[in-house]
Amino acid sequence: MTRVLVIGAGIAGLWTAVRAADAGCEVELVTKAGLGAGSTAYAQGGIAAALFPDDSADRHAADTLAAGAGLCDPRAVRVLCEEGPARVRDLIRFGVEFDRNGEGLARGLEAAHSRARILHAGGDATGAEIERALVATVRRRAVAIHEHATLVDLLVEHGRAVGAVVLDAGGERAEYRADVVVLATGGAGRLFRHTTNPDVATGDGVAAAWRAGAEVADLEFVQFHPTALAAPGTPLVSEAVRGEGAVLRDATGARFMTAIDPRGELAPRDVVARAVWRRMAEQDGAPVLLDATGLEAEDPGFLARRFPGIDRAVRDAGFDWAVAPVPITPAAHYAMGGVTTDLWGRTTLAGLLAVGEVARTGVHGANRLASNSLLEAAVFAERAAAAIAGDAPARASSFRPVAPRPADASVDDARPLVDREALQALMWDRVGLERDAAGLAEASSLLAGWRAPDPVDRRTAEDRNLLDLARLTTAAALARRESVGAHFRSDASAAASVHPAPAAADLARPDREAA
Ligand code: SIN
């Protein structure tokens, strides 16, 4: 029986664990916090798929490729968009209750989608509902679950991943051995001072895979969400709010997006995020405003019905968005890059797979299309489970093993230990929405001046990962000299192909659903 170790318990990890167990594997799942603590449960907007008669996989693929600014892998995009609808039906079978209206599944519109194709649940609690259903599903399988178990390093023997070293809940080191290891550890928003990500998002899987010798790619492509609430914790205010018709205003109350892009507030996420960032700079750092009052004027009670979680967060922060615009700011949201995989989740290191945000499948290119992340996790987790079960073609010959990276610090290293808050501030200031060679070089040299701690507990293990990933991200941003997608170099020209805008008439409005 194939022994599978899954690391991470968001949609990607839970899905892989369920389907590997269904295929007869012996599955162990380890997760750094409790089940449900990862980014999946934070996803608001929804999951995109071409499920409606006015839509098609081709249309979804065209939107995904356009948002990706010419750097998507078209084969991966085709897989995503063609297999997406079947995976959404699987989610319904797993017990996910998507919102419905009189016509069936309700759907919303988000930026850079030419059709309303975003399914949602609980209004703005799509990820939480998916996590709930998948946790219930995995508990019905014979999967051994270890919570509060922090990945330290992958075990590699004879050029193959054979397990992982993990710190258990009591801080003891333990080795988990397996025939196949699946990384599903999510993203790394905590590299930056402002993020919509939960505190577990410290890039553990990418850093560990890189140290083990796996290839990583596209780390310069970090997606900044344009509309986090400018309040402690920068909670996300879903793009779906703009999809319903909310607009952005500057400090004088004027709309500014339509002068920047014909798609206005529904331009691709990187375009809107940079526009917000610049407008904030022009008004001495004062936040831009998100104005949803028109939605409420049209339909009293709409905001609380359609977006109950955001409504709560906004009110908890002391704002009433039904009567006045609320302050927003960009925040780090999603890593397009990660551990390089083929179309079956296989990395360049034998025995190691990667699924979900930790992976770089090629579907997102330089900028992810909104609500494609949950879909990517589902589609490629299904494929990873098929690969584990032996139902995938042989690995591409271009995959070549790399020697594991040596430890950065020696025992007599005199450099100071990395300071997490200082690292996050540095990444935000120098490796954030706008970058230039001087700032990146400065970041690179400051990062080199820090030493990683010994990973003796969760905090130190995370700090080591954040330092490795910050260095890798900065180096990738320095190496890519042009501006493309989410990677904007203020000292360089834009790459040729960015975001062809569909005709305005082609931007389908969402059907307003009954909550
Ligand atoms: C959002 O709801 O705006 C976020 C959705 C996503 O990241 O795709």
Boltz pocket constraint, residues with backbone or C-beta under 6 A from the ligand:
constraints:
  - pocket:
      binder: B
      contacts: [[A, 43], [A, 44], [A, 45], [A, 46], [A, 237], [A, 238], [A, 239], [A, 240], [A, 334], [A, 369], [A, 370], [A, 371], [A, 372], [A, 373]]
      max_distance: 6.0
